[in-house]
Amino acid sequence: MKGERAGAGAGRIKLDRYDIAILRILSTEGRITKSRLAQEVNLSISPAWERVKRLEAQGLIRGYRAEVDWAGAFTGSRVVVAVTLARHTAQHMRRFEERVAAAPEVVECLATGGGVDYVMQVLSRDIEHYQQFIDSLLGAQLGIERYFTYVVTKVVKSKVDGLPSWASDASLPAR
């Protein structure tokens, strides 16, 4: 979560077609070689790699990671939790966000507009472990007014990285 904001407008970065192509490729092939990346975007190795380093420095590339099949890695429970806070002050929201950011069970937490304040994805050993986690949040006096628990029975699609198919040079705003 570390300060990420959807649609952050300050300090917009101008992207050209090479930058977008590099981002698209790296979002699905983070381990691609420098030479293959350069070949795929039709640049020589040095200019392509300089662009990658610039995109990293600008914060558009936040890291490289493996896509893990968690269901195959452990037999725990995946739970989606929608949370509404009783008070919506910056202090109350920051306190909740700091606690959730420190919780190893929470693998994703999104601040949302609309009916609930946050949607979290929680991984736990089992439902009892999940309930202990929720009880610990409630006991921490974080101002949780209500929460809704949704046990995931099947992952239909899980893809948050990469550009959507509709995104192109023309459809992306100047950043």
Accessible surface in RSA format (square Angstrom, percent):
REM  Atomic radii and reference values for relative SASA: ProtOr
REM  Chains: A
REM  Algorithm: Lee & Richards
REM  Probe-radius: 1.40
REM  Slices: 20
REM RES _ NUM      All-atoms   Total-Side   Main-Chain    Non-polar    All polar
REM                ABS   REL    ABS   REL    ABS   REL    ABS   REL    ABS   REL
RES MET A   1    83.85  43.4  44.49  29.4  39.36  93.7  47.14  40.1  36.71  48.6
RES LYS A   2   201.86  98.5 164.37 100.9  37.49  89.3 122.30 110.1  79.56  84.8
RES GLY A   3    74.06  91.3   0.00   N/A  74.06  91.3  42.45 116.5  31.62  70.8
RES GLU A   4    98.33  56.5  68.67  52.0  29.66  70.6  31.21  60.4  67.12  54.8
RES ARG A   5   165.32  69.4 141.51  72.1  23.81  56.7  66.36  90.7  98.96  60.0
RES ALA A   6   113.81 104.6  70.15 108.3  43.67  99.3  81.00 114.1  32.82  86.9
RES GLY A   7    69.29  85.5   0.00   N/A  69.29  85.5  37.42 102.7  31.87  71.4
RES ALA A   8    42.39  39.0  26.89  41.5  15.49  35.2  32.46  45.7   9.92  26.3
RES GLY A   9    34.95  43.1   0.00   N/A  34.95  43.1  17.76  48.7  17.19  38.5
RES ALA A  10    93.12  85.6  60.44  93.3  32.68  74.3  71.32 100.4  21.79  57.7
RES GLY A  11    69.74  86.0   0.00   N/A  69.74  86.0  43.92 120.5  25.82  57.8
RES ARG A  12   137.42  57.7 102.22  52.1  35.21  83.8  44.33  60.6  93.09  56.4
RES ILE A  13    29.82  17.0  26.49  19.7   3.33   8.0  29.67  21.4   0.16   0.4
RES LYS A  14   154.17  75.2 138.46  85.0  15.71  37.4  97.04  87.3  57.12  60.8
RES LEU A  15    19.73  11.0   8.34   6.0  11.39  28.6   8.34   5.9  11.39  30.6
RES ASP A  16    58.38  40.9  50.70  50.5   7.68  18.2  38.78  91.3  19.60  19.5
RES ARG A  17   145.53  61.1 137.76  70.2   7.77  18.5  45.28  61.9 100.26  60.8
RES TYR A  18    47.93  22.4  47.52  27.0   0.41   1.1  25.18  18.9  22.75  28.0
RES ASP A  19     2.77   1.9   2.77   2.8   0.00   0.0   0.00   0.0   2.77   2.8
RES ILE A  20     8.02   4.6   7.95   5.9   0.07   0.2   8.02   5.8   0.00   0.0
RES ALA A  21    32.16  29.6  27.82  42.9   4.35   9.9  31.90  44.9   0.27   0.7
RES ILE A  22     0.00   0.0   0.00   0.0   0.00   0.0   0.00   0.0   0.00   0.0
RES LEU A  23    32.06  17.9  28.37  20.3   3.69   9.3  29.06  20.4   3.00   8.1
RES ARG A  24    86.27  36.2  85.78  43.7   0.49   1.2  49.28  67.4  36.98  22.4
RES ILE A  25    22.73  12.9  20.62  15.4   2.11   5.1  22.73  16.4   0.00   0.0
RES LEU A  26    19.48  10.9  10.46   7.5   9.03  22.7  10.76   7.6   8.73  23.5
RES SER A  27    36.53  30.9  13.17  17.6  23.36  53.8  22.84  48.6  13.69  19.2
RES THR A  28    84.53  60.1  52.38  53.1  32.14  76.6  46.07  61.9  38.45  58.1
RES GLU A  29    61.84  35.5  54.79  41.4   7.05  16.8  32.53  62.9  29.31  23.9
RES GLY A  30    32.99  40.7   0.00   N/A  32.99  40.7  11.10  30.5  21.89  49.0
RES ARG A  31   232.33  97.5 203.75 103.9  28.58  68.0  88.94 121.6 143.39  86.9
RES ILE A  32    24.21  13.8   0.86   0.6  23.35  56.3   7.30   5.3  16.91  45.9
RES THR A  33    82.52  58.7  74.43  75.5   8.09  19.3  77.87 104.6   4.65   7.0
RES LYS A  34    99.34  48.5  93.34  57.3   6.00  14.3  47.67  42.9  51.67  55.0
RES SER A  35    60.64  51.2  54.67  73.0   5.98  13.8  30.52  65.0  30.12  42.2
RES ARG A  36   106.67  44.8 104.83  53.4   1.84   4.4  42.12  57.6  64.56  39.1
RES LEU A  37     1.74   1.0   1.74   1.2   0.00   0.0   1.74   1.2   0.00   0.0
RES ALA A  38     2.29   2.1   2.29   3.5   0.00   0.0   2.29   3.2   0.00   0.0
RES GLN A  39   143.86  80.4 121.18  88.6  22.69  54.0  45.61  97.1  98.25  74.5
RES GLU A  40    88.93  51.1  51.53  39.0  37.40  89.1  15.69  30.4  73.24  59.8
RES VAL A  41     9.04   5.9   0.06   0.1   8.98  21.6   4.92   4.3   4.12  11.2
RES ASN A  42   127.00  87.6 112.67 108.9  14.33  34.5  25.28  60.8 101.71  98.3
RES LEU A  43    42.25  23.5  25.48  18.2  16.77  42.2  33.54  23.6   8.71  23.4
RES SER A  44    73.19  61.8  57.39  76.6  15.80  36.4  54.05 115.1  19.14  26.8
RES ILE A  45    84.62  48.2  81.70  60.9   2.92   7.0  81.70  58.8   2.92   7.9
RES SER A  46    72.20  61.0  65.87  87.9   6.34  14.6  28.32  60.3  43.89  61.5
RES PRO A  47    52.75  38.4  50.49  46.0   2.26   8.2  52.15  43.1   0.60   3.8
RES ALA A  48     1.02   0.9   1.02   1.6   0.00   0.0   1.02   1.4   0.00   0.0
RES TRP A  49    75.65  30.4  75.23  36.4   0.43   1.0  67.80  36.1   7.86  12.7
RES GLU A  50   118.44  68.0 110.88  83.9   7.56  18.0  45.15  87.3  73.29  59.8
RES ARG A  51    50.26  21.1  49.61  25.3   0.65   1.5  10.09  13.8  40.17  24.3
RES VAL A  52     0.36   0.2   0.36   0.3   0.00   0.0   0.36   0.3   0.00   0.0
RES LYS A  53   101.83  49.7  97.88  60.1   3.95   9.4  61.36  55.2  40.47  43.1
RES ARG A  54    83.39  35.0  77.16  39.3   6.23  14.8  57.70  78.9  25.69  15.6
RES LEU A  55     0.00   0.0   0.00   0.0   0.00   0.0   0.00   0.0   0.00   0.0
RES GLU A  56    48.53  27.9  35.59  26.9  12.94  30.8  20.45  39.5  28.09  22.9
RES ALA A  57    93.19  85.7  49.19  75.9  44.00 100.1  62.43  87.9  30.75  81.5
RES GLN A  58    69.99  39.1  41.20  30.1  28.79  68.5  26.18  55.7  43.81  33.2
RES GLY A  59    41.34  51.0   0.00   N/A  41.34  51.0  28.61  78.5  12.73  28.5
RES LEU A  60    40.21  22.4  15.14  10.8  25.08  63.0  17.14  12.0  23.07  62.1
RES ILE A  61    20.07  11.4   9.73   7.2  10.34  24.9  12.91   9.3   7.16  19.4
RES ARG A  62   179.61  75.4 136.12  69.4  43.49 103.6  53.11  72.6 126.50  76.7
RES GLY A  63    41.25  50.9   0.00   N/A  41.25  50.9  26.56  72.9  14.69  32.9
RES TYR A  64   104.79  48.9  69.63  39.6  35.15  91.5  71.63  53.8  33.16  40.9
RES ARG A  65   167.92  70.5 125.54  64.0  42.38 100.9  73.22 100.1  94.70  57.4
RES ALA A  66    79.61  73.2  54.48  84.1  25.13  57.2  62.51  88.0  17.10  45.3
RES GLU A  67   160.10  91.9 120.86  91.4  39.24  93.4  59.40 114.9 100.70  82.2
RES VAL A  68    68.68  45.2  47.21  42.7  21.47  51.7  50.82  44.2  17.86  48.4
RES ASP A  69   102.46  71.8  86.42  86.0  16.04  37.9  44.34 104.3  58.13  58.0
RES TRP A  70   115.91  46.5 113.87  55.1   2.04   4.8  94.02  50.1  21.89  35.5
RES ALA A  71    84.30  77.5  58.40  90.1  25.90  58.9  66.68  93.9  17.62  46.7
RES GLY A  72    64.37  79.4   0.00   N/A  64.37  79.4  30.97  85.0  33.40  74.8
RES ALA A  73    66.82  61.4  26.14  40.3  40.67  92.5  36.45  51.3  30.37  80.5
RES PHE A  74    68.50  34.3  56.98  35.3  11.52  30.0  65.92  40.0   2.58   7.4
RES THR A  75   141.52 100.7 109.85 111.4  31.67  75.5  84.19 113.1  57.34  86.7
RES GLY A  76    26.10  32.2   0.00   N/A  26.10  32.2   0.92   2.5  25.18  56.4
RES SER A  77    21.79  18.4  16.42  21.9   5.37  12.4   6.54  13.9  15.25  21.4
RES ARG A  78    51.67  21.7  47.21  24.1   4.46  10.6  13.57  18.5  38.10  23.1
RES VAL A  79     0.00   0.0   0.00   0.0   0.00   0.0   0.00   0.0   0.00   0.0
RES VAL A  80    46.40  30.5  46.40  42.0   0.00   0.0  46.40  40.3   0.00   0.0
RES VAL A  81     0.00   0.0   0.00   0.0   0.00   0.0   0.00   0.0   0.00   0.0
RES ALA A  82     9.45   8.7   9.45  14.6   0.00   0.0   9.45  13.3   0.00   0.0
RES VAL A  83     0.73   0.5   0.72   0.6   0.01   0.0   0.73   0.6   0.00   0.0
RES THR A  84    10.81   7.7  10.76  10.9   0.05   0.1  10.74  14.4   0.07   0.1
RES LEU A  85     1.42   0.8   0.66   0.5   0.77   1.9   0.66   0.5   0.77   2.1
RES ALA A  86    56.44  51.9  32.57  50.3  23.87  54.3  32.74  46.1  23.70  62.8
RES ARG A  87   136.58  57.3 131.74  67.2   4.84  11.5  44.48  60.8  92.10  55.8
RES HIS A  88   106.22  58.1  78.07  54.3  28.16  72.0  59.86  61.7  46.36  53.9
RES THR A  89    52.73  37.5  46.68  47.3   6.04  14.4  52.11  70.0   0.61   0.9
RES ALA A  90    74.82  68.8  57.44  88.6  17.38  39.5  64.68  91.1  10.15  26.9
RES GLN A  91   121.64  68.0 119.00  87.0   2.63   6.3  26.31  56.0  95.33  72.3
RES HIS A  92    48.33  26.4  46.74  32.5   1.59   4.1  26.05  26.8  22.28  25.9
RES MET A  93    54.95  28.5  54.95  36.4   0.00   0.0  37.86  32.2  17.10  22.7
RES ARG A  94   124.45  52.3 123.07  62.7   1.38   3.3  43.13  58.9  81.33  49.3
RES ARG A  95   112.94  47.4 109.31  55.7   3.63   8.6  40.06  54.7  72.88  44.2
RES PHE A  96     0.00   0.0   0.00   0.0   0.00   0.0   0.00   0.0   0.00   0.0
RES GLU A  97    52.01  29.9  51.32  38.8   0.70   1.7   7.68  14.9  44.33  36.2
RES GLU A  98   108.02  62.0  98.15  74.3   9.87  23.5  45.36  87.7  62.66  51.2
RES ARG A  99    73.25  30.8  67.16  34.2   6.09  14.5  34.55  47.2  38.70  23.5
RES VAL A 100     1.43   0.9   0.51   0.5   0.92   2.2   0.51   0.4   0.92   2.5
RES ALA A 101    69.29  63.7  32.65  50.4  36.64  83.3  40.53  57.1  28.76  76.2
RES ALA A 102    80.55  74.1  48.00  74.1  32.56  74.1  59.91  84.4  20.65  54.7
RES ALA A 103     6.03   5.5   0.73   1.1   5.31  12.1   3.28   4.6   2.76   7.3
RES PRO A 104   119.79  87.3  88.29  80.5  31.51 114.5 102.05  84.3  17.75 110.3
RES GLU A 105    35.79  20.5  32.66  24.7   3.13   7.5   7.55  14.6  28.24  23.1
RES VAL A 106    20.91  13.8   3.95   3.6  16.95  40.9   3.95   3.4  16.95  46.0
RES VAL A 107    77.00  50.7  40.80  36.9  36.20  87.2  47.50  41.3  29.50  80.0
RES GLU A 108    65.02  37.3  57.58  43.6   7.44  17.7  25.04  48.4  39.98  32.6
RES CYS A 109    10.09   7.6   0.65   0.7   9.44  22.2   0.64   1.6   9.45  10.2
RES LEU A 110    90.68  50.5  88.18  63.1   2.50   6.3  90.68  63.7   0.00   0.0
RES ALA A 111    69.67  64.1  39.70  61.3  29.97  68.2  40.13  56.5  29.54  78.3
RES THR A 112    51.08  36.3  29.89  30.3  21.20  50.5  36.57  49.1  14.51  21.9
RES GLY A 113    77.29  95.3   0.00   N/A  77.29  95.3  41.67 114.3  35.62  79.8
RES GLY A 114    76.26  94.0   0.00   N/A  76.26  94.0  38.53 105.7  37.73  84.5
RES GLY A 115    66.74  82.3   0.00   N/A  66.74  82.3  41.26 113.2  25.48  57.1
RES VAL A 116    33.45  22.0  31.00  28.1   2.45   5.9  31.77  27.6   1.68   4.6
RES ASP A 117    19.43  13.6  18.07  18.0   1.36   3.2   0.58   1.4  18.85  18.8
RES TYR A 118     0.00   0.0   0.00   0.0   0.00   0.0   0.00   0.0   0.00   0.0
RES VAL A 119    43.56  28.7  42.57  38.5   0.99   2.4  42.57  37.0   0.99   2.7
RES MET A 120     0.98   0.5   0.00   0.0   0.98   2.3   0.98   0.8   0.00   0.0
RES GLN A 121    40.58  22.7  39.30  28.7   1.27   3.0   5.50  11.7  35.08  26.6
RES VAL A 122     0.00   0.0   0.00   0.0   0.00   0.0   0.00   0.0   0.00   0.0
RES LEU A 123    25.35  14.1  18.96  13.6   6.38  16.0  19.23  13.5   6.12  16.5
RES SER A 124     3.41   2.9   0.00   0.0   3.41   7.8   3.41   7.3   0.00   0.0
RES ARG A 125   163.41  68.6 148.00  75.4  15.42  36.7  72.58  99.2  90.84  55.1
RES ASP A 126    68.46  48.0  67.37  67.1   1.10   2.6  29.74  70.0  38.72  38.6
RES ILE A 127    85.12  48.4  83.36  62.1   1.76   4.2  83.36  60.0   1.76   4.8
RES GLU A 128   118.65  68.1 110.49  83.6   8.16  19.4  42.61  82.4  76.04  62.1
RES HIS A 129    27.27  14.9  26.07  18.1   1.21   3.1  17.45  18.0   9.83  11.4
RES TYR A 130     4.97   2.3   4.97   2.8   0.00   0.0   4.97   3.7   0.00   0.0
RES GLN A 131    73.81  41.3  73.81  53.9   0.00   0.0  37.50  79.8  36.31  27.5
RES GLN A 132    95.88  53.6  88.80  64.9   7.08  16.9  39.30  83.6  56.58  42.9
RES PHE A 133     9.15   4.6   3.19   2.0   5.96  15.5   8.63   5.2   0.51   1.5
RES ILE A 134     2.83   1.6   2.83   2.1   0.00   0.0   2.83   2.0   0.00   0.0
RES ASP A 135    75.18  52.7  66.99  66.7   8.19  19.4  27.20  64.0  47.98  47.9
RES SER A 136    49.16  41.5  34.37  45.9  14.79  34.1  41.98  89.4   7.18  10.1
RES LEU A 137     0.41   0.2   0.33   0.2   0.08   0.2   0.33   0.2   0.08   0.2
RES LEU A 138    71.47  39.8  57.67  41.3  13.80  34.7  60.03  42.2  11.45  30.8
RES GLY A 139    55.00  67.8   0.00   N/A  55.00  67.8  33.65  92.4  21.34  47.8
RES ALA A 140    32.99  30.3  17.46  26.9  15.53  35.3  29.10  41.0   3.89  10.3
RES GLN A 141   132.51  74.1 122.46  89.5  10.04  23.9  50.74 108.0  81.77  62.0
RES LEU A 142     7.88   4.4   4.53   3.2   3.35   8.4   5.21   3.7   2.67   7.2
RES GLY A 143    28.52  35.2   0.00   N/A  28.52  35.2  24.49  67.2   4.04   9.0
RES ILE A 144    28.59  16.3   3.90   2.9  24.69  59.5   3.90   2.8  24.69  67.0
RES GLU A 145   104.84  60.2  73.15  55.3  31.69  75.5  27.24  52.7  77.60  63.4
RES ARG A 146   116.08  48.7 110.12  56.1   5.95  14.2  38.38  52.4  77.70  47.1
RES TYR A 147    66.03  30.8  48.40  27.5  17.62  45.9  28.73  21.6  37.30  46.0
RES PHE A 148    86.65  43.4  83.24  51.6   3.41   8.9  86.65  52.5   0.00   0.0
RES THR A 149    54.75  38.9  26.82  27.2  27.93  66.6  24.50  32.9  30.25  45.7
RES TYR A 150   122.16  57.0 118.07  67.2   4.09  10.6  92.09  69.2  30.07  37.1
RES VAL A 151    80.52  53.0  59.74  54.1  20.78  50.1  59.78  51.9  20.74  56.3
RES VAL A 152    44.42  29.2  22.91  20.7  21.50  51.8  28.21  24.5  16.21  44.0
RES THR A 153   134.43  95.6  94.59  95.9  39.84  95.0  72.72  97.7  61.71  93.3
RES LYS A 154   155.87  76.0 134.02  82.2  21.84  52.0  84.21  75.8  71.66  76.3
RES VAL A 155    71.89  47.3  44.13  39.9  27.76  66.9  47.41  41.2  24.48  66.4
RES VAL A 156   131.85  86.8  97.67  88.4  34.18  82.4 101.79  88.4  30.07  81.5
RES LYS A 157   168.37  82.1 136.98  84.0  31.39  74.7  85.83  77.3  82.54  87.9
RES SER A 158    77.59  65.6  50.29  67.1  27.30  62.9  23.51  50.1  54.08  75.8
RES LYS A 159    98.35  48.0  69.86  42.9  28.48  67.8  62.53  56.3  35.82  38.2
RES VAL A 160   123.26  81.1  88.05  79.7  35.21  84.8  94.45  82.1  28.81  78.1
RES ASP A 161    54.77  38.4  46.79  46.6   7.97  18.9  14.22  33.5  40.54  40.4
RES GLY A 162    31.13  38.4   0.00   N/A  31.13  38.4   7.39  20.3  23.74  53.2
RES LEU A 163    50.99  28.4  31.48  22.5  19.51  49.0  31.66  22.2  19.33  52.0
RES PRO A 164    56.72  41.3  44.27  40.4  12.45  45.3  56.62  46.7   0.11   0.7
RES SER A 165   117.60  99.4  78.78 105.1  38.82  89.4  55.16 117.5  62.44  87.5
RES TRP A 166   177.20  71.1 154.82  74.9  22.39  52.6 146.63  78.2  30.57  49.6
RES ALA A 167     3.45   3.2   0.41   0.6   3.04   6.9   0.41   0.6   3.04   8.1
RES SER A 168    51.54  43.5  49.84  66.5   1.70   3.9  39.69  84.5  11.85  16.6
RES ASP A 169    75.16  52.7  59.44  59.2  15.73  37.2  32.18  75.7  42.99  42.9
RES ALA A 170   102.41  94.2  62.77  96.9  39.64  90.2  74.36 104.7  28.05  74.3
RES SER A 171    54.41  46.0  25.07  33.5  29.33  67.6  35.26  75.1  19.15  26.8
RES LEU A 172    44.20  24.6  30.21  21.6  13.99  35.2  30.53  21.4  13.67  36.8
RES PRO A 173    90.75  66.1  75.95  69.2  14.80  53.8  87.83  72.5   2.92  18.1
RES ALA A 174    59.15  54.4  42.94  66.3  16.21  36.9  48.21  67.9  10.94  29.0
RES ARG A 175    93.97  39.5  91.92  46.9   2.05   4.9  21.67  29.6  72.30  43.8
END  Absolute sums over single chains surface
CHAIN  1 A    11759.8       8793.5       2966.2       6560.1       5199.7
END  Absolute sums over all chains
TOTAL         11759.8       8793.5       2966.2       6560.1       5199.7
